Amino acid sequence: MTDNRNAWSHSVRPDGAGARRGLTRREFLKAGAAAASAALGAGLGARTAHAAGETIRVGLIGCGSTGVAAVRDCLRAPVLLGERAGRGVEVVALADPFEDRLEALGAELGVGTSRRFAGLDGYRELCALDGLDLVILAAPCAFRPVHLASAIEAGKNVFVVPPIAICPAGCKLVTESSAKAREKKLAIIVGSERRYDPATIETLKRVAEGAIGRIIAGQCYWNQGGLYVRPRRIGEGDVEWQLRNWRYFRWLSGDIIVERHVHNIDVINWAIGSGPERIHGLGGRQYRTAGEYGDVYDHFGVEFFYPNDVHVLSLCRQIDGSDERIGERLVGTKGTTDCRGRIEGENAWVYGGPGGDGRVRAFAAAIDAIRKGEPVNDAAAAVESAFTAVMARESAYTRLSFKRSWFAAKCTLNMLPPAGLALGAVRRVEPAPVPGVYQIPGAA
């Protein structure tokens, strides 16, 4: 493959130059380009060591809004590492189904055309590149298990935007990839931002030490207004339109309880120390009913039954005109906590330590793991939280209560993208699930 020096023209210095000023998105993405070009020298080649002066070279799969946000967080991460950041990070390769996204982001990042891979199989070409230190997976959720498998097979460290999977088949594939990553000594960092948030870490450490006593109940929420909707353009094919509007299609997003609420569910699982033993859910599609909203629900309500008779109520919705609440609450025999730096009750406490965006800190952990050669693997916890959210979704679709053991044994749901999927393929929108009609695959 012909080298293109434009592919190496972007980085952010570890001292944070350009990251703390009020730059525009374009200015921020271009900050430090000259310094990076001088440092990189002869271009991309296979490497086996990560000396202190080297730059971490990053590839991005998925150049939509999720990918752009992930790149922004990745480029900020060296500031947190100081001297350990070496020469920082640079984005050197991009993959996305759509040429327009590649052209726009590639121009901003200085990634040359020879390292922009278009099409639904472009991820394979990116993963095959020599010299990539980290691959960010930010394509629609359904693709993440497949992209993870490809990256690990190619010997790449990976950062995955959660959820890591949206169905049992995806969870199984991730678990297999995780085992291979351990064998190959590769990192799998999952951007479960609260797992890297200092306030949450310290709060749940105190909870584990008994600050609120024995946990007896909890609540978790992702309640917000509606998101953007992209109406279908004249002449646009089924798959292309759905990919560009992916959050509204179950086969791509897993529905809002998996795509968004998984973050809060993850905190609850972390605090309690396990997933739930039983689930009972409900949900519906009451406000977002037009065709451009695909086939997802707009609200869910789920009760999780954890070991030791701990009940957790989960609420999530995306409805305009409603109050926003995103967070968690745990109730113990000695107090309560918001899981974000505050404990009330016998051992009242307020966090006063360092702050910082957990998403940026997750990338800092990935960079640090690569530098040290000590790979971190977040996959197990991410799979557990994704599986919990998937169970909650299926319970809401059917309005059935079931045990985890039954679901794990019976459900054969596979939402992995079909082999040979093409942008021009016909893919009709399915009706939203109707309780009493919808059945869990394999469980009938």
C-alpha positions as CSV (number, residue, x, y, z in Angstrom):
1,M,0.0,0.0,0.0
2,T,1.4,3.4,-1.0
3,D,2.3,5.6,2.0
4,N,0.7,8.9,2.3
5,R,2.3,11.3,4.7
6,N,-1.0,13.2,5.1
7,A,-2.1,10.2,7.1
8,W,0.5,11.0,9.8
9,S,-0.2,14.7,10.2
10,H,-2.3,14.8,13.3
11,S,-1.6,14.4,17.0
12,V,-2.2,16.2,20.3
13,R,0.8,16.8,22.5
14,P,0.9,15.1,26.0
15,D,1.2,18.5,27.6
16,G,-2.3,19.3,26.3
17,A,-1.3,22.1,23.9
18,G,-4.4,23.0,22.0
19,A,-6.7,20.9,24.2
20,R,-7.4,23.5,26.9
21,R,-8.1,26.5,24.7
22,G,-11.6,27.2,23.4
23,L,-10.9,25.7,20.0
24,T,-13.5,24.8,17.4
25,R,-13.9,21.1,16.6
26,R,-11.9,21.5,13.4
27,E,-9.1,23.5,15.2
28,F,-9.0,20.9,18.0
29,L,-8.8,18.0,15.6
30,K,-5.9,19.7,13.7
31,A,-4.0,20.8,16.7
32,G,-0.3,19.7,16.8
33,A,-0.2,18.5,13.1
34,A,3.2,20.0,12.4
35,A,4.7,18.4,15.6
36,A,3.3,15.0,14.7
37,S,4.7,15.1,11.1
38,A,8.2,15.9,12.4
39,A,8.0,13.0,14.9
40,L,6.7,10.3,12.7
41,G,9.5,10.2,10.2
42,A,9.3,7.3,7.7
43,G,5.6,6.4,8.2
44,L,3.7,3.3,9.2
45,G,5.4,0.0,9.7
46,A,5.1,-3.0,11.9
47,R,6.3,-2.4,15.5
48,T,6.7,-4.7,18.4
49,A,7.7,-2.2,21.2
50,H,6.3,1.1,22.4
51,A,9.2,3.2,23.5
52,A,8.5,6.3,25.6
53,G,9.0,8.6,22.6
54,E,6.7,6.8,20.2
55,T,3.2,8.0,19.2
56,I,0.2,5.7,19.7
57,R,-1.3,5.2,16.2
58,V,-5.1,4.8,16.1
59,G,-7.6,3.6,13.6
60,L,-11.3,4.4,13.8
61,I,-14.1,2.2,12.6
62,G,-17.3,4.2,12.4
63,C,-17.1,7.9,11.4
64,G,-20.5,9.0,12.5
65,S,-21.2,11.2,15.5
66,T,-20.3,8.4,17.9
67,G,-16.9,7.9,16.2
68,V,-16.2,11.7,16.1
69,A,-17.0,11.9,19.9
70,A,-14.7,8.9,20.6
71,V,-11.8,10.5,18.6
72,R,-12.2,13.7,20.5
73,D,-12.0,11.9,23.8
74,C,-9.0,9.8,22.6
75,L,-7.1,12.9,21.6
76,R,-7.7,14.5,25.0
77,A,-6.5,11.5,26.9
78,P,-2.7,12.2,26.7
79,V,-3.2,15.2,28.9
80,L,-4.1,12.9,31.8
81,L,-0.9,10.8,31.4
82,G,1.7,13.5,31.4
83,E,5.1,12.0,30.7
84,R,3.7,8.5,30.3
85,A,1.9,9.7,27.2
86,G,5.1,9.8,25.1
87,R,4.3,11.8,22.0
88,G,0.6,11.3,22.4
89,V,-1.8,9.8,20.0
90,E,-2.7,10.3,16.3
91,V,-5.5,9.0,14.2
92,V,-4.0,7.5,11.1
93,A,-6.7,5.4,9.5
94,L,-10.5,5.5,9.1
95,A,-13.2,3.0,8.0
96,D,-16.9,3.7,7.4
97,P,-19.6,2.5,5.0
98,F,-19.9,6.1,3.6
99,E,-17.5,8.0,1.5
100,D,-18.9,11.4,2.6
101,R,-18.1,10.7,6.2
102,L,-14.6,9.5,5.4
103,E,-13.9,12.6,3.3
104,A,-15.2,15.0,6.0
105,L,-13.4,13.4,9.0
106,G,-10.3,12.5,7.0
107,A,-9.9,16.1,5.9
108,E,-10.1,17.3,9.5
109,L,-7.7,14.8,10.8
110,G,-5.3,14.8,8.0
111,V,-5.8,11.1,7.1
112,G,-4.9,10.6,3.5
113,T,-7.2,8.9,1.0
114,S,-5.0,5.7,1.0
115,R,-6.0,5.1,4.6
116,R,-9.7,5.7,4.3
117,F,-11.6,2.5,3.8
118,A,-15.2,2.8,2.5
119,G,-17.9,0.2,2.5
120,L,-19.3,-2.3,4.9
121,D,-16.1,-4.4,4.7
122,G,-13.8,-1.5,5.1
123,Y,-13.1,-2.5,8.7
124,R,-11.2,-5.6,7.4
125,E,-8.7,-3.4,5.5
126,L,-8.2,-1.2,8.5
127,C,-7.7,-4.0,10.9
128,A,-5.1,-5.6,8.5
129,L,-2.9,-2.5,8.6
130,D,0.6,-3.0,10.1
131,G,1.6,-0.6,12.9
132,L,-1.8,0.3,14.3
133,D,-1.6,0.4,18.1
134,L,-5.3,0.8,18.9
135,V,-8.5,0.4,17.0
136,I,-11.6,2.3,18.1
137,L,-14.9,0.5,17.4
138,A,-17.7,3.1,17.0
139,A,-19.9,1.7,14.3
140,P,-23.6,0.9,15.0
141,C,-23.9,-1.4,18.0
142,A,-24.7,-4.6,16.0
143,F,-21.4,-4.5,14.3
144,R,-19.2,-4.2,17.3
145,P,-18.8,-8.0,18.1
146,V,-17.8,-8.7,14.5
147,H,-15.4,-5.8,14.3
148,L,-13.9,-6.8,17.7
149,A,-13.3,-10.3,16.4
150,S,-11.6,-9.0,13.3
151,A,-9.4,-6.6,15.2
152,I,-8.3,-9.2,17.8
153,E,-7.6,-11.7,15.0
154,A,-5.4,-9.1,13.4
155,G,-3.5,-8.6,16.6
156,K,-4.8,-5.1,17.5
157,N,-5.6,-3.6,20.9
158,V,-9.2,-2.4,20.9
159,F,-11.3,0.3,22.4
160,V,-15.1,-0.5,22.2
161,V,-17.8,2.1,22.6
162,P,-20.5,0.4,24.7
163,P,-22.7,-1.6,24.4
164,I,-20.3,-4.3,23.4
165,A,-23.1,-6.5,22.0
166,I,-26.9,-6.4,21.6
167,C,-27.9,-10.1,21.6
168,P,-26.8,-13.4,23.1
169,A,-25.0,-14.4,19.9
170,G,-23.0,-11.1,20.0
171,C,-22.2,-11.7,23.7
172,K,-20.9,-15.2,22.9
173,L,-18.7,-13.8,20.1
174,V,-17.3,-11.1,22.3
175,T,-16.5,-13.7,25.0
176,E,-14.6,-15.8,22.5
177,S,-12.7,-12.7,21.2
178,S,-11.8,-11.8,24.8
179,A,-10.3,-15.2,25.4
180,K,-8.2,-14.8,22.2
181,A,-7.1,-11.3,23.4
182,R,-5.8,-12.8,26.6
183,E,-3.9,-15.4,24.7
184,K,-2.4,-12.7,22.5
185,K,-1.8,-10.3,25.3
186,L,-4.0,-7.6,23.7
187,A,-6.1,-5.0,25.5
188,I,-9.8,-4.7,25.3
189,I,-10.9,-1.4,26.8
190,V,-14.6,-0.7,27.0
191,G,-15.7,2.9,27.2
192,S,-18.1,2.3,30.1
193,E,-17.3,5.8,31.3
194,R,-18.4,5.3,34.9
195,R,-15.9,2.5,35.4
196,Y,-13.2,5.1,34.8
197,D,-14.9,8.1,36.7
198,P,-12.9,8.8,39.9
199,A,-16.0,9.9,41.8
200,T,-17.9,6.7,41.0
201,I,-14.9,4.5,41.7
202,E,-14.4,6.0,45.1
203,T,-18.1,5.9,45.9
204,L,-18.5,2.3,45.1
205,K,-15.3,1.4,46.9
206,R,-16.9,2.9,50.0
207,V,-20.2,1.1,49.3
208,A,-18.2,-2.2,49.1
209,E,-16.7,-1.4,52.4
210,G,-20.1,-1.0,54.0
211,A,-20.7,2.8,54.0
212,I,-24.4,2.3,53.3
213,G,-24.7,-1.0,55.0
214,R,-26.2,-4.0,53.2
215,I,-27.7,-3.0,49.8
216,I,-31.5,-3.6,49.9
217,A,-32.8,-1.8,46.8
218,G,-31.9,0.6,44.0
219,Q,-33.0,2.6,41.0
220,C,-31.4,3.5,37.7
221,Y,-32.5,5.9,35.0
222,W,-31.9,7.1,31.5
223,N,-34.8,9.5,30.9
224,Q,-34.3,12.1,28.3
225,G,-35.9,13.9,25.4
226,G,-36.0,12.7,21.9
227,L,-32.9,12.4,19.6
228,Y,-32.4,13.7,16.1
229,V,-34.2,11.9,13.4
230,R,-33.0,11.7,9.8
231,P,-35.9,11.4,7.4
232,R,-35.4,9.1,4.4
233,R,-34.1,10.9,1.3
234,I,-35.5,10.3,-2.2
235,G,-33.8,7.4,-3.8
236,E,-32.0,6.2,-0.6
237,G,-31.9,2.5,-0.2
238,D,-33.1,0.6,2.8
239,V,-29.8,-0.4,4.4
240,E,-28.2,3.0,3.7
241,W,-31.1,4.9,5.3
242,Q,-31.2,2.6,8.3
243,L,-27.5,2.9,8.8
244,R,-27.6,6.6,8.8
245,N,-30.5,6.6,11.2
246,W,-29.3,3.5,13.1
247,R,-30.6,4.3,16.6
248,Y,-34.2,3.8,15.5
249,F,-33.7,0.2,14.2
250,R,-33.5,-2.7,16.6
251,W,-31.2,-4.8,14.3
252,L,-28.6,-2.0,14.5
253,S,-29.0,-0.4,18.0
254,G,-30.6,-3.1,20.1
255,D,-33.2,-0.4,21.2
256,I,-32.7,2.4,23.7
257,I,-32.5,0.2,26.8
258,V,-29.4,-1.5,25.4
259,E,-27.9,1.4,23.4
260,R,-28.2,4.0,26.2
261,H,-29.4,2.6,29.5
262,V,-26.6,-0.1,29.5
263,H,-24.4,2.5,31.2
264,N,-26.6,2.8,34.3
265,I,-27.3,-0.9,34.4
266,D,-23.5,-1.4,34.4
267,V,-23.1,0.7,37.5
268,I,-25.8,-1.3,39.3
269,N,-24.3,-4.6,38.4
270,W,-20.9,-3.3,39.5
271,A,-22.2,-2.1,42.8
272,I,-24.1,-5.3,43.6
273,G,-21.3,-7.5,42.3
274,S,-23.4,-9.6,39.9
275,G,-26.1,-9.5,37.3
276,P,-29.8,-10.0,38.2
277,E,-31.3,-13.5,38.7
278,R,-34.7,-12.6,37.3
279,I,-36.3,-9.8,35.3
280,H,-39.8,-8.4,34.7
281,G,-40.2,-5.6,32.2
282,L,-42.6,-3.6,30.2
283,G,-42.3,-0.9,27.5
284,G,-43.9,0.6,24.5
285,R,-43.9,2.9,21.5
286,Q,-46.4,5.6,22.3
287,Y,-44.9,9.0,21.1
288,R,-42.4,8.1,18.4
289,T,-44.7,6.2,16.1
290,A,-44.0,7.7,12.6
291,G,-42.1,5.6,10.1
292,E,-38.8,7.6,10.4
293,Y,-38.6,6.3,14.0
294,G,-38.1,2.7,12.8
295,D,-39.2,-0.1,15.0
296,V,-37.8,0.8,18.5
297,Y,-39.7,1.6,21.7
298,D,-39.6,5.0,23.3
299,H,-40.0,3.9,26.9
300,F,-39.1,0.9,29.2
301,G,-39.8,0.1,32.8
302,V,-38.0,-3.0,34.3
303,E,-37.7,-4.6,37.7
304,F,-34.4,-6.4,38.3
305,F,-34.3,-9.1,41.0
306,Y,-30.7,-9.5,42.3
307,P,-29.4,-12.0,44.8
308,N,-30.3,-11.6,48.5
309,D,-33.7,-10.2,47.5
310,V,-32.3,-6.9,46.2
311,H,-34.9,-5.2,43.9
312,V,-33.8,-2.5,41.4
313,L,-36.2,-0.4,39.4
314,S,-35.0,0.7,35.9
315,L,-36.7,3.4,33.9
316,C,-35.6,4.7,30.5
317,R,-37.3,6.8,27.9
318,Q,-36.7,9.2,25.0
319,I,-39.7,11.5,24.9
320,D,-39.8,15.2,24.2
321,G,-41.3,17.4,26.8
322,S,-40.4,15.1,29.7
323,D,-38.1,15.7,32.6
324,E,-34.5,14.4,32.3
325,R,-33.0,12.1,34.8
326,I,-29.9,10.1,34.1
327,G,-28.3,8.3,37.0
328,E,-28.5,5.7,39.7
329,R,-29.4,5.4,43.4
330,L,-28.7,2.6,45.9
331,V,-30.5,2.1,49.2
332,G,-28.7,0.4,52.1
333,T,-29.5,-0.4,55.7
334,K,-27.3,2.5,56.8
335,G,-27.8,5.1,54.0
336,T,-28.1,5.9,50.4
337,T,-25.8,6.9,47.5
338,D,-26.2,8.5,44.1
339,C,-23.1,6.4,43.0
340,R,-21.5,9.7,41.8
341,G,-19.8,11.0,44.8
342,R,-22.4,11.4,47.5
343,I,-23.4,9.2,50.4
344,E,-26.2,10.1,52.8
345,G,-27.0,8.5,56.2
346,E,-24.8,7.2,59.0
347,N,-21.6,7.6,57.0
348,A,-22.4,10.8,55.1
349,W,-19.7,11.8,52.7
350,V,-19.1,14.0,49.6
351,Y,-16.4,13.3,47.1
352,G,-13.7,16.0,46.9
353,G,-11.1,14.4,44.7
354,P,-10.1,14.9,41.1
355,G,-12.7,15.1,38.4
356,G,-12.5,14.5,34.7
357,D,-14.5,12.9,32.0
358,G,-14.7,9.1,32.5
359,R,-14.7,8.6,28.7
360,V,-11.4,10.4,28.4
361,R,-10.0,8.5,31.3
362,A,-11.0,5.2,29.6
363,F,-8.9,6.2,26.6
364,A,-6.0,7.2,29.0
365,A,-6.2,3.7,30.5
366,A,-6.0,2.2,27.0
367,I,-3.0,4.3,26.0
368,D,-1.3,3.5,29.4
369,A,-1.9,-0.2,28.9
370,I,-0.3,-0.2,25.5
371,R,2.7,1.8,26.7
372,K,3.3,-0.5,29.7
373,G,2.7,-3.7,27.7
374,E,0.2,-4.7,30.4
375,P,-3.1,-5.3,28.6
376,V,-6.4,-4.6,30.4
377,N,-9.5,-6.6,29.4
378,D,-12.9,-5.1,30.3
379,A,-14.9,-7.6,28.2
380,A,-16.4,-9.8,30.9
381,A,-18.1,-6.9,32.8
382,A,-19.2,-5.3,29.5
383,V,-20.7,-8.6,28.4
384,E,-22.6,-9.1,31.7
385,S,-24.1,-5.6,31.5
386,A,-25.0,-5.9,27.8
387,F,-26.6,-9.3,28.5
388,T,-28.6,-7.8,31.4
389,A,-29.9,-5.0,29.1
390,V,-30.8,-7.6,26.4
391,M,-32.8,-9.6,28.9
392,A,-34.6,-6.5,30.0
393,R,-35.5,-5.6,26.4
394,E,-36.8,-9.1,25.7
395,S,-38.8,-9.1,28.9
396,A,-40.4,-5.8,28.0
397,Y,-41.2,-6.9,24.4
398,T,-43.0,-9.9,25.8
399,R,-44.0,-8.6,29.2
400,L,-42.9,-11.9,30.6
401,S,-41.0,-12.4,33.8
402,F,-38.2,-15.0,33.6
403,K,-35.0,-16.1,35.2
404,R,-31.6,-15.4,33.8
405,S,-30.8,-19.2,33.8
406,W,-33.9,-19.9,31.6
407,F,-33.1,-17.1,29.2
408,A,-29.5,-18.1,28.8
409,A,-30.5,-21.7,28.1
410,K,-33.4,-21.0,25.8
411,C,-32.8,-17.7,23.8
412,T,-31.2,-18.2,20.4
413,L,-31.5,-14.5,19.3
414,N,-28.8,-13.6,16.8
415,M,-28.8,-9.9,15.8
416,L,-25.3,-10.0,14.2
417,P,-25.3,-8.3,10.8
418,P,-25.9,-10.9,8.1
419,A,-23.0,-12.1,5.9
420,G,-22.9,-10.3,2.6
421,L,-24.9,-7.3,3.7
422,A,-24.8,-4.6,1.0
423,L,-25.7,-0.9,1.2
424,G,-28.1,-1.4,-1.7
425,A,-29.9,-4.4,-0.2
426,V,-33.6,-4.4,0.5
427,R,-34.4,-4.5,4.3
428,R,-37.9,-3.7,5.2
429,V,-38.7,-2.2,8.6
430,E,-40.3,-4.7,10.9
431,P,-43.2,-3.7,13.1
432,A,-42.3,-2.8,16.7
433,P,-42.7,-5.8,19.0
434,V,-46.2,-6.3,20.4
435,P,-46.5,-8.0,23.8
436,G,-48.5,-11.2,23.5
437,V,-47.5,-11.5,19.8
438,Y,-43.7,-11.2,20.0
439,Q,-41.9,-14.3,21.1
440,I,-38.3,-14.7,22.3
441,P,-36.4,-16.7,19.6
442,G,-35.8,-20.2,20.8
443,A,-38.1,-19.9,23.8
444,A,-41.4,-20.7,22.2
